[in-house]
Amino acid sequence: MIGDNISLENITFVLKGSDASSKMIKPLNLTLTPGDIHTILGEKEAGKSIISDIFRGTFKPTSGIISINNKKYKNLTIQSSRRNRIENISERTSLFNDLTVIEQLFMSSQIHNRFIFYKQKYHNSIIEEFFRKYDIEFSTDSIIKNLNNSSKKLLEIIISVLNSPNLIIIDEIISNLTVNDLNTAIHILEDVAGTGCAVLILINHVDFIPSITTHLSLMRNGELILTERYGKLDKYNIIKILYSHVLKNNFYQLTNKDFFNLIKYNQAIINDLPVILIAIDQNNYVRLLNVYAEEYFSVKNSDVFNIPITDLITFSPKVIKMISNIEKINMVKSQIKFKNKNKITNLTIFPILDSNQPIGKILIIDDITKEEAMRQQLNQNEKLASVGMLASGVAHEINHPLGIIQNIMEILKYHNIDKAVSDELESIEEEIKIIKEIISNLIGFSNVENSTSEIFDISELLERVINLVRTYANENGITILYTPVKEVYIFANETDIRQVFLNLIKNSIEATPKGGVIKISIDHKYKNEAGFLEITFEDTGTGIKADNIEDIFLPFYSKNKEKDSGMGLGLYISYNTIKKYKGKIRVENIYGGGAKFTIVFPALNEKI
């Protein structure tokens, strides 16, 4: 068939009741010739769909002329649009869900050609041949309500093509088609254009420009700002024109080379900026990750594009509410989670605005997990250092009067012959010895001087300590599990490390009920080619009940307060011992019950 020339001449449109400043279509000229595949690219609310409604006959232009094969119209009605064989496929649907595909196609042909007698059998054979030609994925027997949205839109295109149109308008549905359905639709539209039908495609994103486009128009604020044959417009020229209108700067004066450099600068600012940057739309769907964000989350843009941000990152309810209702720049310190990793971050959120209307948001994530751990460690070290200095000073002050008391006790014992009094004096002397031992520990572990160090196999030492306490563990119904490893050496004082192991195992036994288990292991690891040892003590006990779990390393803090378990110096002494030999110790509660202590020491690869 040979189609008609169709054009819009100086068409304007103003919403009823609006003033001239709210025009939605400015004086517009558009000519569609037979065989044209004309694409109009413009953002939402640019006025593209009003053009579609004018051709459909549902909107009347405020002024201008519609010309179809040299016949002039002030406006089209729905009936005159159909008589001129104009087909319009939009997000609105005209399908009947309870019909089969073949029934819908037959009924649509009767509606458009009600004065022509159709033999249904002949009609069905044409449809079957059409479906075979284009390898349509759904069958003619399919019930429409069982089709997905993409297949329904493809069916509407098929209906329009089979009605021998002069003009087919595809209004904002390209992005809703699957890849296979889009390829099929493009093939069908290209063939129908070859018979003389004009095709008008309306889209809102440059990525959706069909490869079969012959003419391209750019539209913004109700105005066609450019119409060219598509072959003459490359990607950078399209962007250049859009920049000039969006930013209202005279970029036309730039050379292509200058503008190419400008695009590269913008790309560097957004994509290569050394921060973790995520752009999301108003519905909190991911639109862009910059390079640093891709590396941080170990994903590609294509993997997460158009998924909810909460599918990529787990935020607290407070942060989700903040992201959803953001109106101005906001910063918050927050814990996030992704791929089973917990991170502490400074999160900056700010809205993306278009003419003061929010169209999306940008999230900038500053990972401060390591800094926060270092800060907590520093606070703990400062706390321990302060308490240690105080304890050492107090211990020295107590030593002097304690020495005097002990001397008086010796005199009383020497001169007293009463046995009952003598027994009481011996009890007091025993308590004084305990006090002196505590003071000695406080002074000794406040001293920064190193003990004599040596190279020894820490696995052998741990095995000896376990054998030493195994009987005590068995008496309490506790099982100790340990598999020795071979030749793992450290440089430290063996007696000091032995005391650390004894303290940790003793604490685990006291905290674990009868029938419990203590698992001990040594793991030789490497980081940046440096070797280190991780020694873990994991029990199935009651865990550590403390507001701040790190407080257990303070002197006189006992996690077994209900038991007669000493003065609470064991972990304080252990902490200082490990630190003295350039090691670290951390503690955590185990989900389901129990506690886990991990000691990290620098390792020697072999015995020297």
Summary of the structure (lengths in Angstrom):
residues: 608
radius of gyration: 40.5
end to end distance: 93.6
largest distance: 138.1
contacts: 1768
relative contact order: 0.06
helix: 44%
strand: 25%
